[in-house]
Every structure is written in C-alpha cells, then in structure tokens.
Amino acid sequence: MEKFDCLKLENQLCFPLYAASREILRKYTPLLKKIELTYTQYIVMMVMWDKKSLTVGELGKSLYLDTGTLSPLLKSMEEKGLLTRSRDKNDERVVTIAITQKGEELREKALSIPEAVGKCLSLSPEESKTLYTILYKILG
C-alpha cells in the first residue's frame, strides 16, 4: 500500500455514505414536494406522528440535529400549521412541540413514501436490514 493511498477517495468509507445519502434524498424530493415538506421536515413529522408531543431537545436527540438547526425549521412548520411550540412555564429554556390536527392528517398522505423510495433502491429486504443495522452501529 502506498503512503498516500489512505487519502484516495475510493478508499474512504465516508464518501460512499455521503453519496448514497445524497442519492436517497434525491429520490425523496419529488415525493415530499407533493405533500409540501422538505426531507428534514419529513423526519420531524415521522417523530411527531409517533410521539405526538416532546421537547425540542428530545427531538434533536432523536434526529441527531442541534437546536440551531431545529429552531427555524420548527418555526416554519408551526407557520404551516403542522405543529405548535410552547415554552415550559417552569423553565422558559424548554420548548415543547406538539402535533396539530393538520399535522396528523398529513400522515395519511405520507403513507406511500417509504415504499416508493424502497422501490427505487436496488437492495433486497435482507440487504436493507443489514445496511440499517450497520448504519445504526456507526451512529452508536
């Protein structure tokens, strides 16, 4: 192995992860456009459909996103009527978000998205499960 082989793009684990992530997001874009969501808004909604209400900190932890990224995103989603934000009466630093009826109704429209994206990928169900397990192992 050459001294600088470790710096070749084809020898980097990060590059195929990055490129694959971008490719998958590209497949989501037209589907999400139909329901007027960005990918980041979509993953927020997936958590909200499941949890109904949680703090911004809890949401950030679930999505591996910081508050600085989430705050403008959540403000925009509140303006769309998908969720509400409220400050904790005992600790003003804590903001709780809750899904609205309009946000709940969006769930039905999003139901076909996972299957549609899955059909775009050339992975068997077993390969998908293995990749999922490996990716979450990387995330720790």
C-alpha positions in Angstrom: 0.0 0.0 0.0 1.3 3.4 -1.0 1.9 6.1 1.7 -1.0 8.3 0.4 -3.4 5.5 -0.6 -5.4 6.3 2.6 -6.2 9.7 1.0 -7.7 8.3 -2.2 -11.4 9.0 -2.5 -12.1 5.3 -3.3 -10.5 4.3 0.0 -12.8 6.4 2.1 -15.8 5.0 3.9 -17.3 8.5 4.3 -17.6 9.1 0.6 -20.0 6.3 -0.4 -22.0 7.1 2.7 -22.2 10.7 1.7 -23.0 10.0 -1.9 -25.6 7.3 -1.1 -27.3 9.7 1.4 -27.5 12.4 -1.3 -28.9 9.9 -3.8 -31.6 8.7 -1.4 -32.5 12.3 -0.5 -32.8 13.0 -4.3 -35.3 10.1 -4.5 -37.4 11.5 -1.6 -37.6 15.1 -3.1 -40.3 14.7 -5.7 -42.4 12.6 -3.3 -42.1 15.1 -0.5 -42.8 18.0 -2.8 -46.3 16.6 -3.3 -47.0 17.0 0.4 -45.1 20.2 0.7 -42.3 19.0 3.0 -38.6 19.0 2.9 -36.7 15.9 3.9 -35.8 17.4 7.3 -39.5 18.4 7.9 -40.5 14.9 6.9 -38.2 13.3 9.5 -39.5 15.7 12.1 -43.1 14.7 11.2 -42.2 11.0 11.5 -41.1 11.6 15.1 -44.2 13.8 15.8 -46.6 11.2 14.4 -45.1 8.7 16.8 -44.6 10.8 19.9 -47.3 13.5 19.5 -45.5 15.8 21.9 -41.9 16.3 23.1 -39.3 18.9 23.8 -37.1 20.4 21.2 -34.1 18.8 23.0 -35.7 15.4 22.8 -36.5 15.8 19.1 -32.9 16.9 18.4 -31.6 13.9 20.1 -33.9 11.6 18.1 -32.8 13.2 14.8 -29.1 13.9 15.5 -29.8 17.7 15.0 -28.9 20.6 17.1 -31.3 23.3 18.4 -29.9 25.9 16.0 -30.9 23.7 13.1 -34.3 22.8 14.5 -35.5 26.2 15.7 -36.0 27.8 12.2 -37.3 24.5 10.9 -39.9 24.2 13.7 -40.9 27.8 13.3 -41.7 27.2 9.6 -43.6 24.1 10.4 -45.6 25.9 13.0 -46.5 28.6 10.4 -47.7 25.8 8.1 -50.0 24.6 11.0 -48.3 21.2 11.4 -47.2 21.7 15.0 -47.3 24.1 17.9 -44.4 25.3 20.1 -44.8 26.4 23.7 -42.4 27.4 26.4 -42.3 25.5 29.7 -43.9 27.6 32.5 -41.2 26.4 35.0 -38.2 26.7 32.7 -38.5 29.1 29.7 -35.5 27.5 28.1 -37.5 24.3 27.4 -39.7 24.4 24.4 -42.3 21.7 23.9 -43.6 20.9 20.4 -46.9 19.1 19.7 -48.5 17.9 16.6 -51.7 19.6 15.3 -54.7 18.0 13.7 -53.4 19.2 10.3 -50.1 17.5 11.1 -51.9 14.3 11.9 -53.8 14.5 8.7 -50.6 14.7 6.7 -49.7 11.3 7.9 -52.2 9.6 5.5 -50.7 11.5 2.6 -47.2 10.4 3.5 -48.1 6.7 3.9 -46.9 5.7 0.4 -43.5 7.4 0.6 -41.4 4.7 2.3 -42.5 2.0 -0.1 -42.0 4.3 -3.2 -38.4 5.1 -2.1 -37.7 1.5 -1.3 -38.7 0.5 -4.8 -36.1 3.0 -6.1 -33.3 1.2 -4.3 -31.7 -1.9 -5.7 -31.5 -3.7 -2.3 -33.2 -6.8 -1.2 -35.1 -6.7 2.1 -32.2 -8.6 3.7 -29.6 -6.1 2.4 -31.8 -3.2 3.6 -32.0 -4.7 7.1 -28.2 -5.4 7.2 -27.4 -1.8 6.0 -29.9 -0.4 8.5 -28.1 -2.3 11.3 -24.6 -1.3 10.2 -25.6 2.4 9.9 -27.1 2.5 13.4 -23.9 0.8 14.6 -21.9 3.7 13.2 -24.3 6.2 14.9 -23.5 4.4 18.1 
